[in-house]
Amino acid sequence: MNFTSNARVAIIGAGCSGITTIKNFLDQGLTNIVCYEQNDQVGGNWIFSTEESHSSVCETTHIISSKTMSQYRDYPMPEHYPDYPSHRQMLAYFQHYAEHFGLLEYIRFSTRVEKAEKIEGERWLLTLSDGSREEFDFLLIANGHHNAPRHPEIIRRAFTGRYLHSHSYKTNASFRDERVLVIGSGNSGCDCAVEISRVTEKVDISIRRPRYIIPKFFLGRPTDTFNKMAMYLPGFLAERVRKLGLRIQIGKYEDYGLETPKTPVRAIHPTLNSELLYKIRHGKVVPRKGVKKVVDKTVHFTDGSQEEYDTIVAATGYKISLPFFAREFLNYEDADRIPLWLRMFHPEHPSLIFIGLFQPQGAVWPFSDYQAELAARYVNGSYEMPDDLGQRAEADSDEIEKEFAVGKQHTIEVHTHDFVRKLEKEIKKARKRVEI
């Protein structure tokens, strides 16, 4: 492989992970870069559209991690931004980042990668939406993992009312006075339930498994800043502190008609929402058990209750979509394990690197920034891959299975601060190598 500053590099996606990849590669003297972006501007998932599109943000979306925990290492968010910026503010932040570091000239907008094929010499042949074909030494995948909805197909086929995935939810206007069921209690599901409840008498939300619903503020500060402090405590003590903090914030989950999860707080991807519990206590959002079956417009729940609805909103997550690869080459859509070392290096394809293919308990892009630096140092030859890469990749997946609850939503989950420490350790090795 061509481990030099002349290596030709393709990056798929100019969203939050793609642009920091370009920036870090330029920092490491790698300028033979082409980033392909299917949209006409930087921002990826944060480009809001009133129509159904690649984007999953809706009219009222705000980030769920606080401003100070959601910025690139060397590009702080503006001081006037609130604790939890809106999607419009986030899009502006990403676009200013790209302009500030001179990234735009390396991006080919309105160009989709239709096919990516591995060719001789660990190189890559890309077929583009304009019909052209290009060859590269390295391929960086930064296309995100919130753009291919995962549907509950049995429910989708059986329900005779209106059905949509939360990916398609943009505004609450069309739900006025309807009977609505939201399936799923992750961040999207809770946001949809809260917003739709503003224009209906009530909204039901189906919660199959208990989740930690965490308010965004604690003692007047963003909750995730306290979680950062807890990382310095022994594991057993940190867990007690987290649960005590939640008890102080909200009391008992049972007081809201919810079950208290039995798993550790960090074993489930957190749902950050300050309004859901308020809406429940005001009767605007009503918790329901998991769905057992659907007959026409009637939904039967696992506790024996049933209700008729006009609309179902399925907030049931996303598949990891790599549409440019042949399915027999690489397919993670239904995978229970995704063995990548540091969530980026594939043991069988040394010239293929993923950036942002992980789910932290917070924002992705600050940690894509670290991945991108390590990737750039690998490509220019200043970082040497370990010999036991395959074992390390499997160990990464083993750790995920040990640390997190079983489920598709956790196949790429990471503990944020532990993950950063691992990346920093490898980056330091590369920096020392250059100094020597």
N, C-alpha and C positions, 0 to 999 in steps of 0.2 A: 504493500500500500504506500501511497505517497504522503509520508509524514513530513511535510515541509510547509513553508509559508506560501508555496505556490499551489498547494492542493486545491482542487476545484470542489466547492462545497455547495450543495443544494439544501435549502431549508423549506419545508412545507408549512406555511401558515405565518401570517404577520399579526397574530394576536399578541397577548401579553407575554407569552413564552417565546414566540418567534422573534419579536423585536429585541428582547434582551439577548437572544442568541446571536443576532447580527452584531449587536454592540460589543459583546464579549469577544467575538471572533476578530473584530476590528482592533480591539485592545491588544490582542495577541499577534497582531501583524498579519492576519489572514484577511485578504481583501478580494480574493477570487471567489466571491459569494454571489449566489442568486437566490432570493427568497421569493417563492411563488405564493400569491394571495388571491383567492377567488373573488374577494370583494374589491371595491374601488378605493378603499381607504384602510388605514391601520385601525386595529381595535378588535377584530374577531368577534367573539361572543358579545362584546359590549357595544356593538353597533345596533342601536335600537331601531326596529321597524314596526310599523303598525300592522303590517302583513306578516303572515307566517314565513319564516326564513331560517337561515342557519342559527340565528341568535335566539337565546332563551330568556333574555331579559324582558321584563314587561314595563309598562308605563311608570310604575312606582318603585322599581327595584332600587335598593340601596345595598351596599356590600354588607356582609355579615361579620367581617373582621374589622377592627378599628383602623383608623387612618395610620397610626404609628406602627401597626403590625402588618400593614398592607402596602408598603412602599419598597421600591428598589433600593439596593444598598447605597448607591451614590446619587440618588435623585429623589429627595424628599417631596412629599405632596405639599401644595401651597398651604401656608399658615391659615388662610381664611376658609379652607375646607372644613366641614363639620367632622365630628368624630366618626360618622358613618356616611361617607360620600354617596351621592346618587350615581346612577349609571351614566348620566350625562357628564358629570364631573370626572368619573373614571375614564370615560372615553377621551375627554380633553387631556387628562393626565398622560395617557398612553400616547396620544398624538403629539403632545409637547415633548415627551421623552424621545420619540423618533426624530423629531425636528432638531432637538437640542444636540443629539449625538450624530446627526448627519446620516441617518439610516435609510432615508427614503430612496436614495439613488440605487440602493441594492435590492429594491423590491419591484417585482413585476406584478402590478395590480391587474385585476380582472383576468387572471390566468390560473386555471385549475389544473392540477396534476391528475390526469386521467389514469395513468398507469406508471408504476415504478417497478422495474425489473432488475434483478441482480445479474450482472454480466461478468465476463472473465476478469480476473485480477481484483476481485472484491470491489468492482466498480458498479455504477448504477446508470441505467438508461431510463430516462423519464419521457413519457409521451404527454404532451400538453394539450389543453383545450383548443388551441389554435391550430393543431395538427402537427406542430413541429416536434422534434425529438432532440434531447440534449443528454450528454454523458457527463458523469461526475465521479470524483474519487470518494466522496463521503456524502451520506444522506442523513439529514437531521429532520426528525419528525416532531413538529410542534403544532399539530392541528387541533389540540384540545380533546376533551372527552365529555363535553356537554352539548353535543349537536345531533346525536342519533337516539331518539327516544326509545325507551324500553316499554312496550305496551303489555298490559295484562290481557292477552288475546282472548281468553275464555269470556271475560267480562265484556270486552270490546265487541265480540261477535253476538253475545246474547242480549245486550242492552238495546232497546228499540228507541230510546230517546236520543238526545244529542250527546255525543262522546267526544272528548278531546284530551290530549296529553297536555300537561302543564307547559311543555315547550311551546305550544300554540297559544297559550294564554297571554294576551297583551293588555287588556283593559277589562274592567268589570261591567261596562255599559250594557252588554248583551245579556247579562244575567239578572237584570232587574225583575224582582218579584217571582223568580223561578225557585223551584225546589232543587237544591244542588247538593251533590255528594262529592267531596274531595277524598280521593283514595291516596293515602300516604301522608306521613307526618314529618317528613324531612323539611328542609328550609323552603323549598318550592311549594310543598303542600300547605304548610302553615301560612306562608305569604298569600297564596291563592285563597285560602279559607278566610283569612282576615279581610282581604280586599273585597271579596264577593259579598261578605256579610254586611258591607256598608250599603248595599243596594237591595238586599233581600231580607225577609223576616228573620231567617236563620239559615245557617249552612251546617250540614253534618260533615264530620271528618272521620274517616275510617282509619283506625290505628291497629294494625295487625300485631305488632310487637311493641312493648313499652319502650319509650324513648325519653331521654333527658331533654326537656324543653327549658332552655336557659335564657333568662332575660339578658338584654344587651348591656345593662349597666348594673354595677354593684357598688354601693357606697359612693355614688356619683361619678364613678369612673367606668370606662369600658371593661367589661368582664374579662376579655382576653388578656388584659394587662396583668390581672391577678394570676391567671393561669401561667403566665411567663414567670412570675415570682415563685410559683409552686414547684417549678422544675428543679430548684436548688434544694428541695426537701427530699428525704428518703421516700421511696415509692409508697410505702404503707401509710406514711404520715401525710404525703401529698394527697392521697386518695381521701383520707379523712377530712382534710381541709376543704377539698372540693365539695364533698357531700354536705359538710357543715355549712359552707357558703350558700349552697343551693337551698338548704333548709331555712336559712335566714332570709333569703330572697323571696321564696315563694311558699314556704310552709310545706304541707304534705301534698303530693300529687293526687292522692285519693280525694282531697278536698275539691278537686276540679273534675272528678269523674275519670281520672287517669290512673294507670298502674305505675308504681315505682319500679324502674328497671332494677334487676338483680345483678347486672354486670357492673364492673368498674366504670366510672364516668368516661374514661378515655377509651373504652372498648367499643364505643358506638360513636359514629360521626355526629358531632353536636348539632342540635337545632337551635339556632339563636333567634329568638323572637320575643319581644317584650309585650306584644299586643295579644297573642293568642290566648294566654291564660286570662287576661282581662276580658276578652270577648266571651270566653267560656263562662265566666262568672256572671256575665250580663245576659246570658242565654242567646247570644248571637251566633256562637259556634257550639255545636253539640257533638261531643265525642261519641263514636260508635266503635264496635269491635270490628274484627276482620270480616271481609266479605266471604260468605259461604257459597252462594249461588245467585244468579240473576235470572229473573223470568220477566220478559218484556221490559217494563219500566220499574218493576219491583225488585229491590235488593234485599236479600235475606242475609242476616249477619250470624256469626258463629255463636252468639248468645241466645239465638232463637227469635230475636226481634226482626222486624222487616219494615220497609218504608218505600214509598213510591217517589221517584225523582224525575225531573225534566231533563237534567243534565248531570253527567258524571265528568269530573276532571281527574284524570289519572296522573298523579305526581309520583310516578313509579320509577324514576331514575332514567339512566342512559346506558346505552351499549358503548363499548370502546370500538369506534369505527375506524378502520384503515382501508377505505374503499379503493385506494390506488394499488393495493397489493392483491394478487391472486389469492383466493381463500386457502388454497392448498399450500401457499408459501408461508403466510402468516395471518392468523385470524384470532383475535382476542374477544370477539363479541360475546361468546358464551363460556369463556374460560373461567375456571375456578382458581387457577393459579397463573400468574404472569411473572415468570422468573427472569427478572432483569436486575443486574447488580446496580445498586444505588438508584433503582427505578429508571435506568437510562441505558445501560450497556447490555446488549444481547450476546450471550456466549457463543452463538453460532455465526453471527454476522458482525465481525469487528469493525466494519465501515458503516454500520447502521447505529444511530444514536437517537434515543427519545429524550425530548425535553418537555417537562410538564406533565408526563404521564404518571401522575401520583395524585393522591387526594390528602392534603394536609388538613389539620383541624384549624383552618384559616385560609388565607389567600394563597394561591399557587405561585404567582409570579415572583415574589421575593426569593423563593427557593429555586425557581427555574433559573434565576440569575446565577446562583451558585453552580447549578448543573452546567449552565452554558459556559462558565469559566473553565470548569474541569474538562468539558468537551473540547473547547478550543485549545487547551494545553495538550490534550491527547492528540489532536489533529496536527498541531505544529511540531509534535515530537518531544515536547518537554514533560509529558506525563507518560509513564510506562504502565501498561495494563498488567495486573497481577496474573500469574500463571494459572491460578485456580479459579478463574473467572466463573466457570460453570458451577462450581461448588458454592461460590459466593452468591450467585444469582438464586440458586435453590434455597440457600440459607435466608436470603431476604424474604422469599415467599413463606418459608417456615416461620419466620418471625411474625409476619402479618397474620398468619393463621393462629399463632399463639396469643397475640396481643389483642386481636379484634374479634367481635362477634361474627359468626358465619353469615355470609350473604354476599351477593354480587356487588353491593355498594362498598364492600370493604376489601376487594381484591387488590386495590392499589393504595389503600390507606396507609398513612405514615404518622408517627408521632413527630410533630413539627420540629421541636428543638433537638430531639435525638437524631433526626434525619439531617439537620443542618450540621451538627457536630461531625457526622460521618463524612459529609461532603467537604467540610473545612479541613478535616484530617488529610484527605487525599489531595486537596488543593495545596496545602502546606508542603506535602512531599514534592509536588511539581515545582513549586517556587524554589525550594531548596536545591532541586536538581539544576535549575537555571543558574542559581547563584554560584554553584560549584563549577 
